[in-house]
Each structure stands twice: as C-alpha cells, then as structure tokens.
Amino acid sequence: MQQVTRAWFDEVMVPTYAPAEFVPVRGLGSRLWDQQGREYIDLAGGIAVNALGHCHPALVHTLVSQGQKLWHVSNWMTNEPVLRLARKLVDATFADRAFFCNSGAEANEAALKLARRYAHETHGPQKDQIIAFSHGFHGRTFFTVSVGGQAAYSDGFGPKPGQITHVPYNDIEALKAVISGRTCAVVMEPMQGEGGVLPADPAFARAVRELCDAHDALLIMDEVQTGMGRTGHLFGYMALGVEPDILTSAKALGSGFPIGAMLTRNAIAAVFKPGVHGTTFGGNPLACAVAETAFDLINQPALLKGVLERETWFREALAGINAQYHCFEQVRGAGLLIGAVLTADYQGKAKAFVDAGIQAGVLVLVAGGNVVRFAPALNLTRKEFEVGMARFAEAVAQVCQG
Ligand SMILES: *Cc1c(COP(=O)(O)O)cnc(C)c1O
C-alpha cells in the first residue's frame, strides 16, 4: 500500500470537515506527533474528549483486558461493565437510572424523546413545546440540530421537527415570556461550549429551574462538554446548585472511546418501557469498561481540585500574553474549558490563532469566530502546559504582529 497522506482526505472522504494539514499518528499524555515526527502540545484535548490525555496506561490496560474478554453482546443480554458504570453514575449524581448510547447527539436525542414521551403520557399530547437557547449546541441528528440554537446547522434538510422555541441564553425575561403549561422541557448547557465558552449565570440557572417547576416542564442539562470533571466538578450542574431532571454526557465520558449516556430519575425513566427507544451498540461492554476506568480516575477530589489549579495557570498565562498583545477582551469559562474572547480588532479571526498555533506546535480550538478555546486533558502536566503556552505566545505574536 502507498504512504497515506493528507491529500487522500480530499479524494476519499465526504467533505464534512476540512481537517488540518498534518496527520497525527501517535499521542502520549498531552503530546501528539505527526507523520513527520513533529511534536504538538495538545491543549484541545480532542475537543474536550481526551480528559486523561492520550493513551493513558490505565485506559489502555482496561481496553486490552476487556478486549480479550467480551466486546459486544447486544441489548437482549446485559453485561457487567454496563451495570457497574450505571451504578457509579447514579451513585455520584441526582439520577436513579442511566441509558447508554454512542455519542452526545444520541444522548440528547434520547433526552428529547424521553421528555416528549413523559409529557405525552403524564399530561397529554398538547404538552409538546421544547425551549432551547440561541447559540446552544446539542449534536447533529436532525432533532438535536433543530433544538440547537444555530439555524445554519438545521436549515436545508426539509421540514424540521416542530414546537421548538429558542430564546437568548442568560435572559430570564425572555424565557418567562415563552414558557407555559405547553412546555415539556427546557434544554440548556450549564456553560455554552461551541457557542463561545459562555457560562450560565447561577441566578439564571436557578430561575430556569423555578420556571420549569412552575410549568411542570423537565429541565434537561446537556453536559456533553461540561461533564466528567471539565469544570472542576464532576458535572457542571453541581456548581450551579441546580439539579436537572435529565442529564446527558458523552465526550470525556469514555475519554476517547465513543460512549454517551443519559441520566434521569425513576419516574421519568419509567416511560421508556421495552421497545420505546434503543440502540444496538449502547451499553456495550468494551465502551463501558473504558468509561468505568475513566470515571474512577476522574471522580477523585484530587483530580477535580487539580482542574481548578490548572484553570489559574491558564488565566495567569493568558493575562500575561494579553498584557503584551491586547488581543483578548475577556478570558472566561470554568475549570479547563476556557475561552479567550478576541477584541474588536480580531473579530472573526479565531481560526488564525489556531493555524498559527499549529505552526508553533500547539493545538487550540475555536468556539465560533471570536473565541479561542482551550479544552486540554484534566491531567495536563505543568511541563506540558509551560511548553504549550510558550508556543501559544509565539502564535499570538505571529497573528498580532504578522
Ligand atoms: C459535542 C457536543 C454535543 C454533540 O456530541 P457528539 O458526540 O458530537 O454527537 C452535544 N452537546 C454538546 C454541549 C456538545 O459540546
């Protein structure tokens, strides 16, 4: 076979993405190497997925040992890893029960279907309105893009699912104006990730909970990006002091192995009787075994505290860079989901910082056109951080002086 090159992408892949020009072939901790052996410090973490870095030895061990035992049996049999993982997730959260799938979009698809079915059975078919927030992101299935707050992602695919209302995030009055007895669910991210690393105001989150209670609507928290330690808490809702009725998780849940989960309470879960919803791969032993090991490593006070310490590393370093280049209007976020919001001079130029980062040997992300996003491994070492940030400073110099 010939040498694989990046050029193949443009020949054989459906062009849903426009990937970077280099092809990574190996990773360890927060370092990646490409086909030419060039090293990158990874401050992007596979978009908030590789919470324990690349090739964490405990995850590799679980993957190999479970791989030698049992991969897949389908859902007409259960298995030990799925039951252990479910037990750990419900013990650590507000929830009583878990449903497993393979991605964030599928977890949200399950949550939205569950909220509709629950309202249908407990109140009747007229209770069907879903309220979501502008610039929210919930995945790419047709239901989840329609609930997501960017019409550009859902337009052009024919008739959309109905009874979905969008209101501005962090705007209590706007929500009050549209919520009613017809509302079956409000869907929110505790911090908008793709939408620009925008945290929910705690007073707003509390008001959302109160309005849901007043109108018998379920509160769905999409924690696909904010969950599994990302904000320094196991889940983002824990810092807001507001419990959801349904929570979705994916991304870091398998720390790189595909898995999603939906968590909820007994009374709501009860409407998903056998046959109402499902997925072939959901809860398979291989994914669940890896996720269980990831959970054991992440749900540790020392690791979660370390996330908050690392947040201060980033805030200090970014303030230092900004003192020199004045390119950030604000640095926001929580834990290791951090957004550097660009000033008016750099509007729409976030991608230029990512490209300059690649040239300098550091991987960062955008969150929309105006925010440079960092979502590194939660166990990023001080050394990896220092090398990565020095390279990011070079990238900023390149963009701001070049
Ligand atoms: C990434 C993301 C999703 C979609 O997850 P997929 O695994 O890509 O389907 C949904 N919600 C939020 C908040 C996300 O960040």
The ligand as an SDF file (V2000), in Angstrom:
LIG
                    3D

 15 15  0  0  0  0  0  0  0  0999 V2000
  -20.1060   17.9580   21.2860 C   0  0  0  0  0  0  0  0  0  0  0  0
  -21.4390   18.2770   21.8700 C   0  0  0  0  0  0  0  0  0  0  0  0
  -22.5870   17.5410   21.5000 C   0  0  0  0  0  0  0  0  0  0  0  0
  -22.5680   16.5040   20.3980 C   0  0  0  0  0  0  0  0  0  0  0  0
  -21.8280   15.3780   20.7480 O   0  0  0  0  0  0  0  0  0  0  0  0
  -21.4510   14.3170   19.5910 P   0  0  0  0  0  0  0  0  0  0  0  0
  -20.7190   13.2380   20.3430 O   0  0  0  0  0  0  0  0  0  0  0  0
  -20.5990   15.0630   18.6160 O   0  0  0  0  0  0  0  0  0  0  0  0
  -22.6950   13.8610   18.9810 O   0  0  0  0  0  0  0  0  0  0  0  0
  -23.7770   17.8240   22.1410 C   0  0  0  0  0  0  0  0  0  0  0  0
  -23.8450   18.7640   23.0930 N   0  0  0  0  0  0  0  0  0  0  0  0
  -22.7710   19.4900   23.4760 C   0  0  0  0  0  0  0  0  0  0  0  0
  -22.9130   20.5120   24.5550 C   0  0  0  0  0  0  0  0  0  0  0  0
  -21.5380   19.2840   22.8710 C   0  0  0  0  0  0  0  0  0  0  0  0
  -20.4800   20.0200   23.2170 O   0  0  0  0  0  0  0  0  0  0  0  0
  1  2  1  0
  2  3  1  0
  2 14  2  0
  3  4  1  0
  3 10  2  0
  4  5  1  0
  5  6  1  0
  6  7  2  0
  6  8  1  0
  6  9  1  0
 10 11  1  0
 11 12  2  0
 12 13  1  0
 12 14  1  0
 14 15  1  0
M  END
$$$$
